[in-house]
């Protein structure tokens, strides 16, 4: 079924790069949350939630554009093919 949406491989590549960057931020935030007090963590909770929502949205778009479900490995570790 043709969705009518046009995209290029460059679009998919850009989404993967963006995903990797957000994933790194998410991992750093998890380390921060484990190392700091609850009151300190609450200050950054909205930002963490925003990054998490963005990751979820990008997963949806990558799966939609590629027609394939991301593997657990890709969701957790990102995309090796776009690492710089």
mmCIF file of the N, C-alpha and C atoms, coordinates in Angstrom:
data_MODEL
# 
_entry.id   MODEL 
# 
loop_
_atom_site.group_PDB 
_atom_site.id 
_atom_site.type_symbol 
_atom_site.label_atom_id 
_atom_site.label_alt_id 
_atom_site.label_comp_id 
_atom_site.label_asym_id 
_atom_site.label_entity_id 
_atom_site.label_seq_id 
_atom_site.pdbx_PDB_ins_code 
_atom_site.Cartn_x 
_atom_site.Cartn_y 
_atom_site.Cartn_z 
_atom_site.occupancy 
_atom_site.B_iso_or_equiv 
_atom_site.pdbx_formal_charge 
_atom_site.auth_seq_id 
_atom_site.auth_comp_id 
_atom_site.auth_asym_id 
_atom_site.auth_atom_id 
_atom_site.pdbx_PDB_model_num 
ATOM 1   N N  . UNK A 1 1  ? 0.837  -1.177 0.000  1.00 0.00 ? 1  UNK A N  1 
ATOM 2   C CA . UNK A 1 1  ? 0.000  0.000  0.000  1.00 0.00 ? 1  UNK A CA 1 
ATOM 3   C C  . UNK A 1 1  ? 0.885  1.245  0.000  1.00 0.00 ? 1  UNK A C  1 
ATOM 4   N N  . UNK A 1 2  ? 0.644  2.150  -0.918 1.00 0.00 ? 2  UNK A N  1 
ATOM 5   C CA . UNK A 1 2  ? 1.416  3.383  -1.024 1.00 0.00 ? 2  UNK A CA 1 
ATOM 6   C C  . UNK A 1 2  ? 0.814  4.428  -0.097 1.00 0.00 ? 2  UNK A C  1 
ATOM 7   N N  . UNK A 1 3  ? 1.610  4.906  0.847  1.00 0.00 ? 3  UNK A N  1 
ATOM 8   C CA . UNK A 1 3  ? 1.126  5.892  1.816  1.00 0.00 ? 3  UNK A CA 1 
ATOM 9   C C  . UNK A 1 3  ? 1.048  7.290  1.209  1.00 0.00 ? 3  UNK A C  1 
ATOM 10  N N  . UNK A 1 4  ? 1.664  7.485  0.057  1.00 0.00 ? 4  UNK A N  1 
ATOM 11  C CA . UNK A 1 4  ? 1.691  8.796  -0.560 1.00 0.00 ? 4  UNK A CA 1 
ATOM 12  C C  . UNK A 1 4  ? 2.784  9.696  -0.006 1.00 0.00 ? 4  UNK A C  1 
ATOM 13  N N  . UNK A 1 5  ? 3.465  9.230  1.019  1.00 0.00 ? 5  UNK A N  1 
ATOM 14  C CA . UNK A 1 5  ? 4.537  10.007 1.630  1.00 0.00 ? 5  UNK A CA 1 
ATOM 15  C C  . UNK A 1 5  ? 5.834  9.700  0.901  1.00 0.00 ? 5  UNK A C  1 
ATOM 16  N N  . UNK A 1 6  ? 6.502  10.757 0.478  1.00 0.00 ? 6  UNK A N  1 
ATOM 17  C CA . UNK A 1 6  ? 7.770  10.590 -0.228 1.00 0.00 ? 6  UNK A CA 1 
ATOM 18  C C  . UNK A 1 6  ? 8.924  10.874 0.731  1.00 0.00 ? 6  UNK A C  1 
ATOM 19  N N  . UNK A 1 7  ? 9.908  10.031 0.707  1.00 0.00 ? 7  UNK A N  1 
ATOM 20  C CA . UNK A 1 7  ? 11.092 10.224 1.536  1.00 0.00 ? 7  UNK A CA 1 
ATOM 21  C C  . UNK A 1 7  ? 12.276 9.647  0.791  1.00 0.00 ? 7  UNK A C  1 
ATOM 22  N N  . UNK A 1 8  ? 13.438 10.030 1.244  1.00 0.00 ? 8  UNK A N  1 
ATOM 23  C CA . UNK A 1 8  ? 14.660 9.525  0.624  1.00 0.00 ? 8  UNK A CA 1 
ATOM 24  C C  . UNK A 1 8  ? 15.464 8.742  1.651  1.00 0.00 ? 8  UNK A C  1 
ATOM 25  N N  . UNK A 1 9  ? 16.455 8.046  1.173  1.00 0.00 ? 9  UNK A N  1 
ATOM 26  C CA . UNK A 1 9  ? 17.372 7.342  2.072  1.00 0.00 ? 9  UNK A CA 1 
ATOM 27  C C  . UNK A 1 9  ? 18.080 8.344  2.980  1.00 0.00 ? 9  UNK A C  1 
ATOM 28  N N  . UNK A 1 10 ? 18.286 9.562  2.468  1.00 0.00 ? 10 UNK A N  1 
ATOM 29  C CA . UNK A 1 10 ? 18.908 10.609 3.279  1.00 0.00 ? 10 UNK A CA 1 
ATOM 30  C C  . UNK A 1 10 ? 18.022 10.951 4.478  1.00 0.00 ? 10 UNK A C  1 
ATOM 31  N N  . UNK A 1 11 ? 16.696 10.966 4.273  1.00 0.00 ? 11 UNK A N  1 
ATOM 32  C CA . UNK A 1 11 ? 15.765 11.221 5.378  1.00 0.00 ? 11 UNK A CA 1 
ATOM 33  C C  . UNK A 1 11 ? 15.892 10.141 6.443  1.00 0.00 ? 11 UNK A C  1 
ATOM 34  N N  . UNK A 1 12 ? 15.938 8.899  6.010  1.00 0.00 ? 12 UNK A N  1 
ATOM 35  C CA . UNK A 1 12 ? 16.056 7.778  6.940  1.00 0.00 ? 12 UNK A CA 1 
ATOM 36  C C  . UNK A 1 12 ? 17.397 7.846  7.676  1.00 0.00 ? 12 UNK A C  1 
ATOM 37  N N  . UNK A 1 13 ? 18.451 8.166  6.950  1.00 0.00 ? 13 UNK A N  1 
ATOM 38  C CA . UNK A 1 13 ? 19.782 8.321  7.549  1.00 0.00 ? 13 UNK A CA 1 
ATOM 39  C C  . UNK A 1 13 ? 19.754 9.421  8.619  1.00 0.00 ? 13 UNK A C  1 
ATOM 40  N N  . UNK A 1 14 ? 19.143 10.553 8.290  1.00 0.00 ? 14 UNK A N  1 
ATOM 41  C CA . UNK A 1 14 ? 19.062 11.672 9.236  1.00 0.00 ? 14 UNK A CA 1 
ATOM 42  C C  . UNK A 1 14 ? 18.301 11.294 10.497 1.00 0.00 ? 14 UNK A C  1 
ATOM 43  N N  . UNK A 1 15 ? 17.227 10.535 10.348 1.00 0.00 ? 15 UNK A N  1 
ATOM 44  C CA . UNK A 1 15 ? 16.470 10.074 11.515 1.00 0.00 ? 15 UNK A CA 1 
ATOM 45  C C  . UNK A 1 15 ? 17.320 9.165  12.393 1.00 0.00 ? 15 UNK A C  1 
ATOM 46  N N  . UNK A 1 16 ? 18.107 8.310  11.771 1.00 0.00 ? 16 UNK A N  1 
ATOM 47  C CA . UNK A 1 16 ? 18.969 7.398  12.536 1.00 0.00 ? 16 UNK A CA 1 
ATOM 48  C C  . UNK A 1 16 ? 20.054 8.166  13.287 1.00 0.00 ? 16 UNK A C  1 
ATOM 49  N N  . UNK A 1 17 ? 20.623 9.185  12.654 1.00 0.00 ? 17 UNK A N  1 
ATOM 50  C CA . UNK A 1 17 ? 21.627 10.020 13.318 1.00 0.00 ? 17 UNK A CA 1 
ATOM 51  C C  . UNK A 1 17 ? 20.990 10.738 14.506 1.00 0.00 ? 17 UNK A C  1 
ATOM 52  N N  . UNK A 1 18 ? 19.805 11.302 14.293 1.00 0.00 ? 18 UNK A N  1 
ATOM 53  C CA . UNK A 1 18 ? 19.083 11.989 15.376 1.00 0.00 ? 18 UNK A CA 1 
ATOM 54  C C  . UNK A 1 18 ? 18.781 11.017 16.509 1.00 0.00 ? 18 UNK A C  1 
ATOM 55  N N  . UNK A 1 19 ? 18.349 9.805  16.165 1.00 0.00 ? 19 UNK A N  1 
ATOM 56  C CA . UNK A 1 19 ? 18.052 8.787  17.174 1.00 0.00 ? 19 UNK A CA 1 
ATOM 57  C C  . UNK A 1 19 ? 19.296 8.482  18.005 1.00 0.00 ? 19 UNK A C  1 
ATOM 58  N N  . UNK A 1 20 ? 20.425 8.266  17.344 1.00 0.00 ? 20 UNK A N  1 
ATOM 59  C CA . UNK A 1 20 ? 21.666 7.967  18.070 1.00 0.00 ? 20 UNK A CA 1 
ATOM 60  C C  . UNK A 1 20 ? 22.023 9.088  19.044 1.00 0.00 ? 20 UNK A C  1 
ATOM 61  N N  . UNK A 1 21 ? 21.871 10.336 18.613 1.00 0.00 ? 21 UNK A N  1 
ATOM 62  C CA . UNK A 1 21 ? 22.181 11.463 19.479 1.00 0.00 ? 21 UNK A CA 1 
ATOM 63  C C  . UNK A 1 21 ? 21.269 11.524 20.697 1.00 0.00 ? 21 UNK A C  1 
ATOM 64  N N  . UNK A 1 22 ? 19.981 11.327 20.469 1.00 0.00 ? 22 UNK A N  1 
ATOM 65  C CA . UNK A 1 22 ? 19.031 11.324 21.584 1.00 0.00 ? 22 UNK A CA 1 
ATOM 66  C C  . UNK A 1 22 ? 19.262 10.138 22.508 1.00 0.00 ? 22 UNK A C  1 
ATOM 67  N N  . UNK A 1 23 ? 19.628 9.015  21.940 1.00 0.00 ? 23 UNK A N  1 
ATOM 68  C CA . UNK A 1 23 ? 19.891 7.824  22.750 1.00 0.00 ? 23 UNK A CA 1 
ATOM 69  C C  . UNK A 1 23 ? 21.076 8.070  23.687 1.00 0.00 ? 23 UNK A C  1 
ATOM 70  N N  . UNK A 1 24 ? 22.099 8.752  23.188 1.00 0.00 ? 24 UNK A N  1 
ATOM 71  C CA . UNK A 1 24 ? 23.249 9.092  24.036 1.00 0.00 ? 24 UNK A CA 1 
ATOM 72  C C  . UNK A 1 24 ? 22.825 10.009 25.180 1.00 0.00 ? 24 UNK A C  1 
ATOM 73  N N  . UNK A 1 25 ? 21.993 11.003 24.869 1.00 0.00 ? 25 UNK A N  1 
ATOM 74  C CA . UNK A 1 25 ? 21.480 11.894 25.920 1.00 0.00 ? 25 UNK A CA 1 
ATOM 75  C C  . UNK A 1 25 ? 20.695 11.098 26.951 1.00 0.00 ? 25 UNK A C  1 
ATOM 76  N N  . UNK A 1 26 ? 19.877 10.175 26.479 1.00 0.00 ? 26 UNK A N  1 
ATOM 77  C CA . UNK A 1 26 ? 19.060 9.358  27.373 1.00 0.00 ? 26 UNK A CA 1 
ATOM 78  C C  . UNK A 1 26 ? 19.938 8.514  28.302 1.00 0.00 ? 26 UNK A C  1 
ATOM 79  N N  . UNK A 1 27 ? 20.985 7.927  27.745 1.00 0.00 ? 27 UNK A N  1 
ATOM 80  C CA . UNK A 1 27 ? 21.884 7.097  28.556 1.00 0.00 ? 27 UNK A CA 1 
ATOM 81  C C  . UNK A 1 27 ? 22.622 7.936  29.602 1.00 0.00 ? 27 UNK A C  1 
ATOM 82  N N  . UNK A 1 28 ? 23.046 9.135  29.218 1.00 0.00 ? 28 UNK A N  1 
ATOM 83  C CA . UNK A 1 28 ? 23.713 10.025 30.170 1.00 0.00 ? 28 UNK A CA 1 
ATOM 84  C C  . UNK A 1 28 ? 22.746 10.448 31.277 1.00 0.00 ? 28 UNK A C  1 
ATOM 85  N N  . UNK A 1 29 ? 21.492 10.678 30.906 1.00 0.00 ? 29 UNK A N  1 
ATOM 86  C CA . UNK A 1 29 ? 20.485 11.047 31.901 1.00 0.00 ? 29 UNK A CA 1 
ATOM 87  C C  . UNK A 1 29 ? 20.253 9.912  32.891 1.00 0.00 ? 29 UNK A C  1 
ATOM 88  N N  . UNK A 1 30 ? 20.236 8.689  32.403 1.00 0.00 ? 30 UNK A N  1 
ATOM 89  C CA . UNK A 1 30 ? 20.051 7.544  33.301 1.00 0.00 ? 30 UNK A CA 1 
ATOM 90  C C  . UNK A 1 30 ? 21.188 7.463  34.318 1.00 0.00 ? 30 UNK A C  1 
ATOM 91  N N  . UNK A 1 31 ? 22.404 7.719  33.871 1.00 0.00 ? 31 UNK A N  1 
ATOM 92  C CA . UNK A 1 31 ? 23.552 7.734  34.784 1.00 0.00 ? 31 UNK A CA 1 
ATOM 93  C C  . UNK A 1 31 ? 23.376 8.857  35.809 1.00 0.00 ? 31 UNK A C  1 
ATOM 94  N N  . UNK A 1 32 ? 22.964 10.024 35.339 1.00 0.00 ? 32 UNK A N  1 
ATOM 95  C CA . UNK A 1 32 ? 22.732 11.160 36.225 1.00 0.00 ? 32 UNK A CA 1 
ATOM 96  C C  . UNK A 1 32 ? 21.682 10.826 37.278 1.00 0.00 ? 32 UNK A C  1 
ATOM 97  N N  . UNK A 1 33 ? 20.569 10.234 36.849 1.00 0.00 ? 33 UNK A N  1 
ATOM 98  C CA . UNK A 1 33 ? 19.487 9.909  37.783 1.00 0.00 ? 33 UNK A CA 1 
ATOM 99  C C  . UNK A 1 33 ? 19.922 8.896  38.836 1.00 0.00 ? 33 UNK A C  1 
ATOM 100 N N  . UNK A 1 34 ? 20.791 8.006  38.469 1.00 0.00 ? 34 UNK A N  1 
ATOM 101 C CA . UNK A 1 34 ? 21.272 7.010  39.437 1.00 0.00 ? 34 UNK A CA 1 
ATOM 102 C C  . UNK A 1 34 ? 22.249 7.614  40.445 1.00 0.00 ? 34 UNK A C  1 
ATOM 103 N N  . UNK A 1 35 ? 22.921 8.687  40.052 1.00 0.00 ? 35 UNK A N  1 
ATOM 104 C CA . UNK A 1 35 ? 23.989 9.246  40.882 1.00 0.00 ? 35 UNK A CA 1 
ATOM 105 C C  . UNK A 1 35 ? 23.554 10.430 41.742 1.00 0.00 ? 35 UNK A C  1 
ATOM 106 N N  . UNK A 1 36 ? 22.352 10.943 41.527 1.00 0.00 ? 36 UNK A N  1 
ATOM 107 C CA . UNK A 1 36 ? 21.941 12.158 42.218 1.00 0.00 ? 36 UNK A CA 1 
ATOM 108 C C  . UNK A 1 36 ? 20.690 11.951 43.056 1.00 0.00 ? 36 UNK A C  1 
ATOM 109 N N  . UNK A 1 37 ? 20.445 12.931 43.915 1.00 0.00 ? 37 UNK A N  1 
ATOM 110 C CA . UNK A 1 37 ? 19.285 12.863 44.808 1.00 0.00 ? 37 UNK A CA 1 
ATOM 111 C C  . UNK A 1 37 ? 17.986 13.022 44.023 1.00 0.00 ? 37 UNK A C  1 
ATOM 112 N N  . UNK A 1 38 ? 16.911 12.589 44.636 1.00 0.00 ? 38 UNK A N  1 
ATOM 113 C CA . UNK A 1 38 ? 15.592 12.704 44.006 1.00 0.00 ? 38 UNK A CA 1 
ATOM 114 C C  . UNK A 1 38 ? 15.281 14.165 43.702 1.00 0.00 ? 38 UNK A C  1 
ATOM 115 N N  . UNK A 1 39 ? 15.553 15.050 44.646 1.00 0.00 ? 39 UNK A N  1 
ATOM 116 C CA . UNK A 1 39 ? 15.243 16.468 44.428 1.00 0.00 ? 39 UNK A CA 1 
ATOM 117 C C  . UNK A 1 39 ? 16.034 17.043 43.254 1.00 0.00 ? 39 UNK A C  1 
ATOM 118 N N  . UNK A 1 40 ? 17.273 16.615 43.079 1.00 0.00 ? 40 UNK A N  1 
ATOM 119 C CA . UNK A 1 40 ? 18.082 17.063 41.940 1.00 0.00 ? 40 UNK A CA 1 
ATOM 120 C C  . UNK A 1 40 ? 17.540 16.474 40.637 1.00 0.00 ? 40 UNK A C  1 
ATOM 121 N N  . UNK A 1 41 ? 17.133 15.239 40.671 1.00 0.00 ? 41 UNK A N  1 
ATOM 122 C CA . UNK A 1 41 ? 16.619 14.563 39.474 1.00 0.00 ? 41 UNK A CA 1 
ATOM 123 C C  . UNK A 1 41 ? 15.297 15.160 39.008 1.00 0.00 ? 41 UNK A C  1 
ATOM 124 N N  . UNK A 1 42 ? 14.455 15.551 39.947 1.00 0.00 ? 42 UNK A N  1 
ATOM 125 C CA . UNK A 1 42 ? 13.146 16.112 39.595 1.00 0.00 ? 42 UNK A CA 1 
ATOM 126 C C  . UNK A 1 42 ? 13.298 17.367 38.742 1.00 0.00 ? 42 UNK A C  1 
ATOM 127 N N  . UNK A 1 43 ? 14.362 18.122 38.951 1.00 0.00 ? 43 UNK A N  1 
ATOM 128 C CA . UNK A 1 43 ? 14.608 19.333 38.165 1.00 0.00 ? 43 UNK A CA 1 
ATOM 129 C C  . UNK A 1 43 ? 14.711 19.030 36.671 1.00 0.00 ? 43 UNK A C  1 
ATOM 130 N N  . UNK A 1 44 ? 15.179 17.846 36.344 1.00 0.00 ? 44 UNK A N  1 
ATOM 131 C CA . UNK A 1 44 ? 15.441 17.491 34.947 1.00 0.00 ? 44 UNK A CA 1 
ATOM 132 C C  . UNK A 1 44 ? 14.484 16.438 34.399 1.00 0.00 ? 44 UNK A C  1 
ATOM 133 N N  . UNK A 1 45 ? 13.475 16.093 35.168 1.00 0.00 ? 45 UNK A N  1 
ATOM 134 C CA . UNK A 1 45 ? 12.561 15.027 34.763 1.00 0.00 ? 45 UNK A CA 1 
ATOM 135 C C  . UNK A 1 45 ? 11.790 15.372 33.490 1.00 0.00 ? 45 UNK A C  1 
ATOM 136 N N  . UNK A 1 46 ? 11.320 16.615 33.365 1.00 0.00 ? 46 UNK A N  1 
ATOM 137 C CA . UNK A 1 46 ? 10.590 17.004 32.152 1.00 0.00 ? 46 UNK A CA 1 
ATOM 138 C C  . UNK A 1 46 ? 11.472 16.896 30.914 1.00 0.00 ? 46 UNK A C  1 
ATOM 139 N N  . UNK A 1 47 ? 12.722 17.297 31.032 1.00 0.00 ? 47 UNK A N  1 
ATOM 140 C CA . UNK A 1 47 ? 13.659 17.191 29.910 1.00 0.00 ? 47 UNK A CA 1 
ATOM 141 C C  . UNK A 1 47 ? 13.891 15.728 29.542 1.00 0.00 ? 47 UNK A C  1 
ATOM 142 N N  . UNK A 1 48 ? 14.076 14.894 30.552 1.00 0.00 ? 48 UNK A N  1 
ATOM 143 C CA . UNK A 1 48 ? 14.259 13.457 30.319 1.00 0.00 ? 48 UNK A CA 1 
ATOM 144 C C  . UNK A 1 48 ? 13.038 12.871 29.614 1.00 0.00 ? 48 UNK A C  1 
ATOM 145 N N  . UNK A 1 49 ? 11.849 13.240 30.088 1.00 0.00 ? 49 UNK A N  1 
ATOM 146 C CA . UNK A 1 49 ? 10.624 12.736 29.465 1.00 0.00 ? 49 UNK A CA 1 
ATOM 147 C C  . UNK A 1 49 ? 10.497 13.206 28.024 1.00 0.00 ? 49 UNK A C  1 
ATOM 148 N N  . UNK A 1 50 ? 10.920 14.433 27.736 1.00 0.00 ? 50 UNK A N  1 
ATOM 149 C CA . UNK A 1 50 ? 10.879 14.948 26.373 1.00 0.00 ? 50 UNK A CA 1 
ATOM 150 C C  . UNK A 1 50 ? 11.802 14.148 25.457 1.00 0.00 ? 50 UNK A C  1 
ATOM 151 N N  . UNK A 1 51 ? 13.001 13.865 25.915 1.00 0.00 ? 51 UNK A N  1 
ATOM 152 C CA . UNK A 1 51 ? 13.944 13.061 25.127 1.00 0.00 ? 51 UNK A CA 1 
ATOM 153 C C  . UNK A 1 51 ? 13.361 11.672 24.878 1.00 0.00 ? 51 UNK A C  1 
ATOM 154 N N  . UNK A 1 52 ? 12.755 11.088 25.898 1.00 0.00 ? 52 UNK A N  1 
ATOM 155 C CA . UNK A 1 52 ? 12.153 9.760  25.761 1.00 0.00 ? 52 UNK A CA 1 
ATOM 156 C C  . UNK A 1 52 ? 11.020 9.772  24.737 1.00 0.00 ? 52 UNK A C  1 
ATOM 157 N N  . UNK A 1 53 ? 10.186 10.817 24.766 1.00 0.00 ? 53 UNK A N  1 
ATOM 158 C CA . UNK A 1 53 ? 9.093  10.937 23.781 1.00 0.00 ? 53 UNK A CA 1 
ATOM 159 C C  . UNK A 1 53 ? 9.655  11.081 22.365 1.00 0.00 ? 53 UNK A C  1 
ATOM 160 N N  . UNK A 1 54 ? 10.712 11.872 22.226 1.00 0.00 ? 54 UNK A N  1 
ATOM 161 C CA . UNK A 1 54 ? 11.324 12.040 20.906 1.00 0.00 ? 54 UNK A CA 1 
ATOM 162 C C  . UNK A 1 54 ? 11.868 10.716 20.379 1.00 0.00 ? 54 UNK A C  1 
ATOM 163 N N  . UNK A 1 55 ? 12.517 9.949  21.245 1.00 0.00 ? 55 UNK A N  1 
ATOM 164 C CA . UNK A 1 55 ? 13.031 8.634  20.840 1.00 0.00 ? 55 UNK A CA 1 
ATOM 165 C C  . UNK A 1 55 ? 11.897 7.749  20.344 1.00 0.00 ? 55 UNK A C  1 
ATOM 166 N N  . UNK A 1 56 ? 10.808 7.732  21.086 1.00 0.00 ? 56 UNK A N  1 
ATOM 167 C CA . UNK A 1 56 ? 9.656  6.910  20.712 1.00 0.00 ? 56 UNK A CA 1 
ATOM 168 C C  . UNK A 1 56 ? 9.099  7.337  19.356 1.00 0.00 ? 56 UNK A C  1 
ATOM 169 N N  . UNK A 1 57 ? 8.996  8.643  19.143 1.00 0.00 ? 57 UNK A N  1 
ATOM 170 C CA . UNK A 1 57 ? 8.490  9.144  17.868 1.00 0.00 ? 57 UNK A CA 1 
ATOM 171 C C  . UNK A 1 57 ? 9.398  8.792  16.706 1.00 0.00 ? 57 UNK A C  1 
ATOM 172 N N  . UNK A 1 58 ? 10.692 8.890  16.911 1.00 0.00 ? 58 UNK A N  1 
ATOM 173 C CA . UNK A 1 58 ? 11.638 8.561  15.844 1.00 0.00 ? 58 UNK A CA 1 
ATOM 174 C C  . UNK A 1 58 ? 11.588 7.072  15.528 1.00 0.00 ? 58 UNK A C  1 
ATOM 175 N N  . UNK A 1 59 ? 11.443 6.238  16.552 1.00 0.00 ? 59 UNK A N  1 
ATOM 176 C CA . UNK A 1 59 ? 11.287 4.794  16.305 1.00 0.00 ? 59 UNK A CA 1 
ATOM 177 C C  . UNK A 1 59 ? 10.100 4.568  15.383 1.00 0.00 ? 59 UNK A C  1 
ATOM 178 N N  . UNK A 1 60 ? 8.977  5.214  15.683 1.00 0.00 ? 60 UNK A N  1 
ATOM 179 C CA . UNK A 1 60 ? 7.775  5.068  14.851 1.00 0.00 ? 60 UNK A CA 1 
ATOM 180 C C  . UNK A 1 60 ? 8.068  5.450  13.403 1.00 0.00 ? 60 UNK A C  1 
ATOM 181 N N  . UNK A 1 61 ? 8.700  6.607  13.187 1.00 0.00 ? 61 UNK A N  1 
ATOM 182 C CA . UNK A 1 61 ? 8.958  7.063  11.825 1.00 0.00 ? 61 UNK A CA 1 
ATOM 183 C C  . UNK A 1 61 ? 9.959  6.177  11.088 1.00 0.00 ? 61 UNK A C  1 
ATOM 184 N N  . UNK A 1 62 ? 10.997 5.737  11.768 1.00 0.00 ? 62 UNK A N  1 
ATOM 185 C CA . UNK A 1 62 ? 11.968 4.849  11.117 1.00 0.00 ? 62 UNK A CA 1 
ATOM 186 C C  . UNK A 1 62 ? 11.286 3.551  10.697 1.00 0.00 ? 62 UNK A C  1 
ATOM 187 N N  . UNK A 1 63 ? 10.483 2.985  11.584 1.00 0.00 ? 63 UNK A N  1 
ATOM 188 C CA . UNK A 1 63 ? 9.778  1.744  11.242 1.00 0.00 ? 63 UNK A CA 1 
ATOM 189 C C  . UNK A 1 63 ? 8.792  1.969  10.103 1.00 0.00 ? 63 UNK A C  1 
ATOM 190 N N  . UNK A 1 64 ? 8.105  3.103  10.118 1.00 0.00 ? 64 UNK A N  1 
ATOM 191 C CA . UNK A 1 64 ? 7.143  3.414  9.064  1.00 0.00 ? 64 UNK A CA 1 
ATOM 192 C C  . UNK A 1 64 ? 7.842  3.577  7.717  1.00 0.00 ? 64 UNK A C  1 
ATOM 193 N N  . UNK A 1 65 ? 8.915  4.353  7.700  1.00 0.00 ? 65 UNK A N  1 
ATOM 194 C CA . UNK A 1 65 ? 9.608  4.624  6.442  1.00 0.00 ? 65 UNK A CA 1 
ATOM 195 C C  . UNK A 1 65 ? 10.346 3.408  5.900  1.00 0.00 ? 65 UNK A C  1 
ATOM 196 N N  . UNK A 1 66 ? 10.913 2.607  6.801  1.00 0.00 ? 66 UNK A N  1 
ATOM 197 C CA . UNK A 1 66 ? 11.676 1.439  6.346  1.00 0.00 ? 66 UNK A CA 1 
ATOM 198 C C  . UNK A 1 66 ? 10.784 0.230  6.099  1.00 0.00 ? 66 UNK A C  1 
ATOM 199 N N  . UNK A 1 67 ? 9.603  0.225  6.714  1.00 0.00 ? 67 UNK A N  1 
ATOM 200 C CA . UNK A 1 67 ? 8.715  -0.932 6.584  1.00 0.00 ? 67 UNK A CA 1 
ATOM 201 C C  . UNK A 1 67 ? 9.166  -2.109 7.425  1.00 0.00 ? 67 UNK A C  1 
ATOM 202 N N  . UNK A 1 68 ? 10.096 -1.875 8.340  1.00 0.00 ? 68 UNK A N  1 
ATOM 203 C CA . UNK A 1 68 ? 10.637 -2.943 9.192  1.00 0.00 ? 68 UNK A CA 1 
ATOM 204 C C  . UNK A 1 68 ? 10.610 -2.512 10.651 1.00 0.00 ? 68 UNK A C  1 
ATOM 205 N N  . UNK A 1 69 ? 10.359 -3.477 11.521 1.00 0.00 ? 69 UNK A N  1 
ATOM 206 C CA . UNK A 1 69 ? 10.402 -3.205 12.948 1.00 0.00 ? 69 UNK A CA 1 
ATOM 207 C C  . UNK A 1 69 ? 11.857 -3.170 13.405 1.00 0.00 ? 69 UNK A C  1 
ATOM 208 N N  . UNK A 1 70 ? 12.178 -2.209 14.264 1.00 0.00 ? 70 UNK A N  1 
ATOM 209 C CA . UNK A 1 70 ? 13.537 -2.136 14.793 1.00 0.00 ? 70 UNK A CA 1 
ATOM 210 C C  . UNK A 1 70 ? 13.787 -3.306 15.729 1.00 0.00 ? 70 UNK A C  1 
ATOM 211 N N  . UNK A 1 71 ? 14.998 -3.790 15.706 1.00 0.00 ? 71 UNK A N  1 
ATOM 212 C CA . UNK A 1 71 ? 15.374 -4.870 16.614 1.00 0.00 ? 71 UNK A CA 1 
ATOM 213 C C  . UNK A 1 71 ? 15.596 -4.299 18.013 1.00 0.00 ? 71 UNK A C  1 
ATOM 214 N N  . UNK A 1 72 ? 15.597 -5.169 18.988 1.00 0.00 ? 72 UNK A N  1 
ATOM 215 C CA . UNK A 1 72 ? 15.902 -4.772 20.366 1.00 0.00 ? 72 UNK A CA 1 
ATOM 216 C C  . UNK A 1 72 ? 17.275 -4.106 20.409 1.00 0.00 ? 72 UNK A C  1 
ATOM 217 N N  . UNK A 1 73 ? 18.227 -4.688 19.720 1.00 0.00 ? 73 UNK A N  1 
ATOM 218 C CA . UNK A 1 73 ? 19.600 -4.162 19.670 1.00 0.00 ? 73 UNK A CA 1 
ATOM 219 C C  . UNK A 1 73 ? 19.619 -2.723 19.141 1.00 0.00 ? 73 UNK A C  1 
ATOM 220 N N  . UNK A 1 74 ? 18.878 -2.458 18.074 1.00 0.00 ? 74 UNK A N  1 
ATOM 221 C CA . UNK A 1 74 ? 18.831 -1.112 17.510 1.00 0.00 ? 74 UNK A CA 1 
ATOM 222 C C  . UNK A 1 74 ? 18.187 -0.129 18.482 1.00 0.00 ? 74 UNK A C  1 
ATOM 223 N N  . UNK A 1 75 ? 17.117 -0.553 19.131 1.00 0.00 ? 75 UNK A N  1 
ATOM 224 C CA . UNK A 1 75 ? 16.431 0.341  20.071 1.00 0.00 ? 75 UNK A CA 1 
ATOM 225 C C  . UNK A 1 75 ? 17.316 0.687  21.260 1.00 0.00 ? 75 UNK A C  1 
ATOM 226 N N  . UNK A 1 76 ? 18.102 -0.266 21.728 1.00 0.00 ? 76 UNK A N  1 
ATOM 227 C CA . UNK A 1 76 ? 18.925 -0.067 22.920 1.00 0.00 ? 76 UNK A CA 1 
ATOM 228 C C  . UNK A 1 76 ? 20.277 0.576  22.605 1.00 0.00 ? 76 UNK A C  1 
ATOM 229 N N  . UNK A 1 77 ? 20.873 0.210  21.467 1.00 0.00 ? 77 UNK A N  1 
ATOM 230 C CA . UNK A 1 77 ? 22.234 0.665  21.153 1.00 0.00 ? 77 UNK A CA 1 
ATOM 231 C C  . UNK A 1 77 ? 22.336 1.601  19.958 1.00 0.00 ? 77 UNK A C  1 
ATOM 232 N N  . UNK A 1 78 ? 21.260 1.820  19.250 1.00 0.00 ? 78 UNK A N  1 
ATOM 233 C CA . UNK A 1 78 ? 21.291 2.724  18.112 1.00 0.00 ? 78 UNK A CA 1 
ATOM 234 C C  . UNK A 1 78 ? 21.736 2.041  16.829 1.00 0.00 ? 78 UNK A C  1 
ATOM 235 N N  . UNK A 1 79 ? 22.171 2.851  15.900 1.00 0.00 ? 79 UNK A N  1 
ATOM 236 C CA . UNK A 1 79 ? 22.493 2.386  14.553 1.00 0.00 ? 79 UNK A CA 1 
ATOM 237 C C  . UNK A 1 79 ? 23.982 2.538  14.277 1.00 0.00 ? 79 UNK A C  1 
ATOM 238 N N  . UNK A 1 80 ? 24.666 1.411  14.190 1.00 0.00 ? 80 UNK A N  1 
ATOM 239 C CA . UNK A 1 80 ? 26.112 1.430  13.928 1.00 0.00 ? 80 UNK A CA 1 
ATOM 240 C C  . UNK A 1 80 ? 26.448 2.040  12.577 1.00 0.00 ? 80 UNK A C  1 
ATOM 241 N N  . UNK A 1 81 ? 25.568 1.864  11.592 1.00 0.00 ? 81 UNK A N  1 
ATOM 242 C CA . UNK A 1 81 ? 25.878 2.316  10.239 1.00 0.00 ? 81 UNK A CA 1 
ATOM 243 C C  . UNK A 1 81 ? 25.920 3.838  10.099 1.00 0.00 ? 81 UNK A C  1 
ATOM 244 N N  . UNK A 1 82 ? 25.472 4.571  11.107 1.00 0.00 ? 82 UNK A N  1 
ATOM 245 C CA . UNK A 1 82 ? 25.504 6.031  11.010 1.00 0.00 ? 82 UNK A CA 1 
ATOM 246 C C  . UNK A 1 82 ? 26.396 6.668  12.074 1.00 0.00 ? 82 UNK A C  1 
ATOM 247 N N  . UNK A 1 83 ? 27.169 5.866  12.754 1.00 0.00 ? 83 UNK A N  1 
ATOM 248 C CA . UNK A 1 83 ? 28.073 6.418  13.776 1.00 0.00 ? 83 UNK A CA 1 
ATOM 249 C C  . UNK A 1 83 ? 29.213 7.156  13.092 1.00 0.00 ? 83 UNK A C  1 
ATOM 250 N N  . UNK A 1 84 ? 29.581 8.271  13.679 1.00 0.00 ? 84 UNK A N  1 
ATOM 251 C CA . UNK A 1 84 ? 30.655 9.084  13.085 1.00 0.00 ? 84 UNK A CA 1 
ATOM 252 C C  . UNK A 1 84 ? 31.952 8.873  13.808 1.00 0.00 ? 84 UNK A C  1 
# 
